[in-house]
Structures are given as C-alpha cells and as structure tokens.
C-alpha cells in the first residue's frame, strides 16, 4: 500500500474516532442545538455524516450513483432515543 493511502487511512481512522467521541459526549436532549441559527443542528450534522456513508455504500453496491435515489432506511430519527447507537 502506498504511503499516501496509508496516511489517508490513518487520518480517517483517527478523525472517525474523534468525531464519535464528540457525538457520544453530547447530551441526548441537545441534538437540536444550533450553534448558528441559519445552519444545521448538531443532530442534523451527525445524521448527515451517516447519510454520506449510506449513499456511498448504496451507490457502490448498485454500481451506479443516481441523483434522487435514496438508500432505504436512512430517514433521520424524529427523537433522540438511541441516536448515538445509530451513529
């Protein structure tokens, strides 16, 4: 494996761990907190990260990426119960 690929994978793993630690540290009742009134809430940002993985895996599995085609089961939860378990 090339040095660049190994560096990317190491950085990805470290950032993934840090992101998960941050998300697990958030109080469950505060996922709708918006640091910027015009931006996404903390919960929406977290769910968006998970959606990106779902779309990528779905496209790879199907062998095609199509606009408007959503992977099944990626609707954002309407409440905070178990949200960190899904991230």
Secondary structure as GFF3:
##gff-version 3
##sequence-region A 1 87
A	DSSP	alpha_helix	3	25	.	.	.	ID=ss1
A	DSSP	three_ten_helix	28	30	.	.	.	ID=ss2
A	DSSP	alpha_helix	42	62	.	.	.	ID=ss3
A	DSSP	alpha_helix	83	86	.	.	.	ID=ss4
###
